[in-house]
Amino acid sequence: MPDERREEGKRKPVVVLTMGMAGSGKTTFVQRCIAHLHQKANGMKEEDVCLPYVINLDPAVTHVPYEANIDIRDTVHYKELMQEYGLGPNGGLLTAVNLFATKFDQVVELCERRAAQESGLERTADEDGEDEDERGEAINYIIGDTPGQIEVFTWSASGQIFAESFASQFPTCIAFVVDTPKCTEPRTFMSNMLQACSVLYKYKLPMILVYNKCDISRHEFAIEWMKDFENYQQAISTDTSYAASLSRSLSLVLEDFYGNMPSVGVSSVTGSGMDEFFNLVDASVEEYNENYKKTLESNKSAEKVGELLGDMKVSGQGAKPPQPHHL
């Protein structure tokens, strides 16, 4: 996978933004993605090694089971913001993400510099202005771990700034992580599909439905519900509640949405399905080039990002420049 992309004109790395409902296992999934790519790299020649570049965008997480190259917690401090401005948990989270968005052009610049670096030496300047050597392998994927509260990222200006800033420079796709065991309940399944639909139409980026926790519950039932709404109607037929009636109606409305949606079942614990997932990620580049990139060029999305930054009216004071962790 990675070596094929490098041979074909040295394509830019693909950005994978992980989103999903709280508790769907996004962070564990990101950890498994990183482990999978490192395992693949172990079997390659040194000159062909490509590793992921990892960005943590969740300021409220206390621990991440991986080493992030860029971590929002190094730039803004969630609890300090809560204390200083008298904010609640959600207000503090949103403020932290918004502050980081004011510096996100520097994040993209760091990613571009790292993407341009093949497995050799690159001259960079340290804080004192002196040149220093930076060594690292080429990167094939930029993986972003978004906040657990999906609303903070998907329905705020900062989330759109993150996504559009990445998509203006790199092929970008969204991995929408779904909690498979919970989706065995038809109404929960429909709630996830409705949320995924809203994300797709907001960002207009290629999306992959990732059915996580398949070591606990297989995802084939969800695929059947996606392909044939009558199977879903049968599964929910015994429920006479208003929510069930709404779900039945939505299954007809959303059939066109998720009927052709790429999907894969994975286990973040065992690692099953990861090869198929990254095959879908690589395939999303073609969709990005055919759809999003053409729209980007015609609409000049870079100007739109600048307008969003102005609308936020955030000074960015107290936020330190993001720093990469050289792993």
Secondary structure, DSSP 4 states (H G I P E B T S, - for coil): -HHHHHHTT-PPPEEEEEEESTTS-HHHHHHHHHHHHHHHHHTS-GGG-EEEEEEE--TT-S--SS--SEEGGGT--HHHHHHHHT--HHHHHHHHHHHHHTTHHHHHHHHHHHHT--SEEEEEE-TTS-EEEEEE-EEEEEEEE--SSHHHHHSSHHHHHHHHHHHTTS-EEEEEEEETTGGGSHHHHHHHHHHHHHHHHHH---EEEEEE-TTTS-SHHHHHHHH-HHHHHHHTTT--SHHHHHHHHHHHHTHHHHHS--EEE--TTT-TTHHHHHHHHHHHHHHIIIIIHHHHHHHTHHHHHHHHHHHHT---TT-PPP-----
